């Protein structure tokens, strides 16, 4: 865990417990690559998903099994990172040599599969069948979306509706699910469960749009992803879609049906920045942020509400 | 499905229903690679695991959801085949171009993951949490065993105990699980559930040992795997372990720490065949077969018992 949680005193020790459960799971069953997976878990990032789940569980009373479910959701995330590294043939992740680079494709595919099974075991032990199904369903729709997205690379499909549908099936659904599972497992009132799900959905939409804007804007020192990464991979995100609508004549000739040269990447970045598309995209993020706040305001006035508000402010602060 | 089930009139139409459920699942949710996964399901083999599950369910009364669980177990198998093809970089499987060869690593990894999630969704919808956990746990231990096995290739670790532990965590546990889940979900008596689990375990052990013997013996026309496949992949199975115990001096120099030449493969095959190791290995298979029959005889005298006996005879007939 990094310093992101320093100012959230309630959450920090709870996330540390979730982290310990994750390590226990990885160390169990004499799994042959335990050490390697453990380093990955240790180097893991913000633990946003488990944080959402824990906060949501404070809207209910039942606490048993909540930490284990939070661990399950984060292990699912680690499993997808391991498979992503196989797909991208990545050598390092967060400064750690990837499993794929250390042990090869076979071990990395199997280690990801193993972690998925551990996640589903935890889910079937510590959640209702309905929530276990929800977790499986969500991972399924993320895989499906990823395949869709990969099949559309370098096609530059310029539809805002299509883009919003895609991100709603990934980040937004994931944030919504984390809040939903936490609230419903702790037996929160059903109106609260629904409201929290909508908060998560809207925060996720705003978060993803902001992330996609940053890919056009940030100087490389600011974030881990280099600028223009999406462009280089042939992904058509909101800023480019909006720029294409206002300035297709200049942009279209630069977008080919395969990886583009660095000069073209730089030209596209400049054109998108200069036509006001980033500001336009930001209005979408702001709209989702506003909806998230509106939903948040409807929640009962308990400590968790303020904790959630604080977390959303921090997450979306960039575009607030 | 192939002709394997022609003489089992009760089972054949039920397996056809399971097959239809599998196709429905694959066609659902606008999954982008539905066609490709469907051809894989269509070309799928014997459907042994769902057959065991269905037969076991006849020892109980509850029938609801049994076909769906049988489909889940077979989809899990298809998912692991897709990932195996990524690992082996295989171009075809059962005469069908693999997903990996048609669409690349990314789509194949994600399609396998997607099928795993569909399997866990079905399990959480149609089985008790305990059985959902059992299914996840079993797949986990198979992944773990595969990694162990891969890390030991070309080390020729000659321990019978180690070999038996390995196959008990794969084929035997899988067969046992299929029978256990079918019986317990249909609310069979707990003594019957335990007995069926032991039948599955022993049949699985005998089946895997027989398969490993065939890799040293069959002429290439007899079966789909070419002879000596395990040897070429650096896997040390029971016949070689037994041969090493009786004739290490001649065999050891032929076994290197990497892929061996075809002349060495042929020499090892001949040495293993000539020292009586295949017959010795067969005594192990026979012992497990006998234990399976002993357990089978304890089952209540219903039609399913005779169906199961008939299936075991067919499966193990080669070594009976």
Interface residues (C-beta under 8 A of the other chain):
Chain A: X29 X30 X31 X32 X33 X80 X83 X86 X87 X105 X106 X107 X109 X110 X111 X112 X113 X114 X116 X117 X118 X120 X121 X123 X124 X125 X129 X130 X132 X133 X136 X137 X139 X140 X141 X143 X144 X146 X147 X148 X150 X151
Chain B: X29 X30 X31 X32 X33 X80 X83 X86 X87 X105 X106 X107 X109 X110 X111 X112 X113 X114 X116 X117 X118 X120 X121 X123 X124 X125 X129 X130 X132 X133 X136 X137 X139 X140 X141 X143 X144 X146 X147 X148 X150 X151
